[in-house]
Amino acid sequence: QYEQFISVSMDRQIDDQVLAGSLDPSRARDVLTAQLGKMLPRGLETPGHEFFAIESVATGDQVGDLWFTTMKRAGREVGFVMDIQIHDKYRRHGYGTAAFDAIERLAIEKGLDEMTLHVAGHNTPARALYLKIGYRELSVSMAKKLNH
């Protein structure tokens, strides 16, 4: 399921970057494909990156996927959720919250004391979830289109 996960992740990142005005739509896929190649030169087997299937305990169904790594922040290692995807039909059933509970336990086992992530400003449902489970906004970028 790695290839499908990365494909969806890439499509969402392209949409987010284009919508935010960070990338030209005609070049977004090429730019982000190059960045992904540098970030994951060995794909699923790239050291330091962990990919998890999120499964329902009750049914065993795969309800989503999560990509976890660590990053340096203020000179120390912190956990970083690169992407989480809960499949559409399983959203709003607590799977995202449960996945974050699990990944935060893993981070604690690794000796980490902080988790971080990035979320697009327009992704209101994800932002609401992250705030609900205790994440706080560290910075906010804003823009306004001007009419000529």
For each residue, the residues with C-beta under 8 A, 3 or more apart:
1: 4 5 53 62 65
2: 5 6 43 44 51
3: 6 7
4: 1 7 8
5: 1 2 8 9 51 65 67 83 85
6: 2 3 9 10 36 40 43
7: 3 4 10 11
8: 4 5 11 12 85
9: 5 6 12 13 67 82 83 85
10: 6 7 13 14 29 32 33 36
11: 7 8 14 15
12: 8 9 15 16 83
13: 9 10 16 17 32
14: 10 11 17 18 23 28 29 32
15: 11 12 18 19
16: 12 13 19 20 120 122 123
17: 13 14 20 22 23 28 32
18: 14 15 21 22 23 24 25 28
19: 15 16 120 122
20: 16 17 120 121 141 143
21: 18 143
22: 17 18
23: 14 17 18 27 28 31 32
24: 18 27 28
25: 18 28
26:
27: 23 24 30 31
28: 14 17 18 23 24 25 31 32
29: 10 14 32 33
30: 27 33 34
31: 23 27 28 34 35
32: 10 13 14 17 23 28 29 35 36
33: 10 29 30 36 37
34: 30 31 37 38
35: 31 32 38 39
36: 6 10 32 33 39 40
37: 33 34 40 41
38: 34 35 41
39: 35 36 46 49
40: 6 36 37 43 44 46 49
41: 37 38 46
42: 45 46 47
43: 2 6 40 46
44: 2 40 51
45: 42
46: 39 40 41 42 43 49
47: 42
48: 69 70
49: 39 40 46 67 68 69 82
50: 67 68 69
51: 2 5 44 65 66 67 68
52: 65 66 67 68 99 102 103
53: 1 62 64 65
54: 62 63 64 65 66 84 86 95 98 99
55: 60 61 62 63
56: 59 60 61 63 90 95
57:
58:
59: 56
60: 55 56
61: 55 56 90
62: 1 53 54 55 65 87
63: 54 55 56 86 87 90 93 95
64: 53 54 84 85 86 87 90 95 96 99
65: 1 5 51 52 53 54 62 83 84 85
66: 51 52 54 81 83 84 85 99 103
67: 5 9 49 50 51 52 81 82 83 84
68: 49 50 51 52 79 80 81 82 103 106 107
69: 48 49 50 79 80 82
70: 48 77 78 79 80 110 112
71: 77 78 80 116
72: 75 76 77 78
73: 76 77 78 114 116
74:
75: 72
76: 72 73
77: 70 71 72 73 112
78: 70 71 72 73 112 113 114 115 116
79: 68 69 70 103 104 106 107 110 112 114 115 116
80: 68 69 70 71 115 116 117
81: 66 67 68 84 100 103 115 116 117
82: 9 49 67 68 69 117
83: 5 9 12 65 66 67
84: 54 64 65 66 67 81 96 99 100
85: 5 8 9 64 65 66
86: 54 63 64 90 91 95 96 99
87: 62 63 64 90 91
88: 91
89:
90: 56 61 63 64 86 87 93 95
91: 86 87 88 95 96 125
92:
93: 63 90
94: 97 98
95: 54 56 63 64 86 90 91 98 99
96: 64 84 86 91 99 100 129
97: 94 100 101 129 132 133
98: 54 94 95 101 102
99: 52 54 64 66 84 86 95 96 102 103
100: 81 84 96 97 103 104 133
101: 97 98 104 105
102: 52 98 99 105 106
103: 52 66 68 79 81 99 100 106 107 115
104: 79 100 101 107 108 115
105: 101 102 108 109
106: 68 79 102 103 109 110
107: 68 79 103 104 110 112 115
108: 104 105 111 112 113
109: 105 106
110: 70 79 106 107
111: 108
112: 70 77 78 79 107 108 115
113: 78 108
114: 73 78 79
115: 78 79 80 81 103 104 107 112 135
116: 71 73 78 79 80 81 138
117: 80 81 82 130 135
118:
119: 123 126 127 130
120: 16 19 20 123 126
121: 20 127 140 141 142
122: 16 19
123: 16 119 120 126 127
124: 127 128
125: 91 128 129
126: 119 120 123 129 130
127: 119 121 123 124 130 131
128: 124 125 131 132
129: 96 97 125 126 132 133
130: 117 119 126 127 133 135
131: 127 128 134 135 136 137
132: 97 128 129
133: 97 100 129 130
134: 131
135: 115 117 130 131
136: 131
137: 131 140
138: 116
139:
140: 121 137
141: 20 121
142: 121
143: 20 21
144:
145:
146:
147:
148:
